[in-house]
Amino acid sequence: MVQGVGFRWFARELAQRLGLAGWVRNRQDGVVEIAVMGDEAAVERFVTAMRRGPSGARVDEVRSLPTESLGTLPHPFAISR
């Protein structure tokens, strides 16, 4: 759950720099949800950065789930509504 720290933009910028596909969005319950696919090393770097978040963020938990059921993800990575 984040507010006012630019988390979605932070995620999009990093994912695009790393060449990852996917999206980030805020859920109605306040949780930030991210789907990401790409080179395994790039995904690991992305997840590590999401655990820290942007300046001013407090990340309490990051959960990883398989994305196979999501099908094709947008490339470049995008902010979804």
Secondary structure, 3 states (H helix, E strand, C coil): CCCCCCHHHHHHHHHHHHCCEEEEEECCCCCEEEEEECCHHHHHHHHHHHHHCCCCCCCCCCCCCCCHHHCCCCCCCEECC
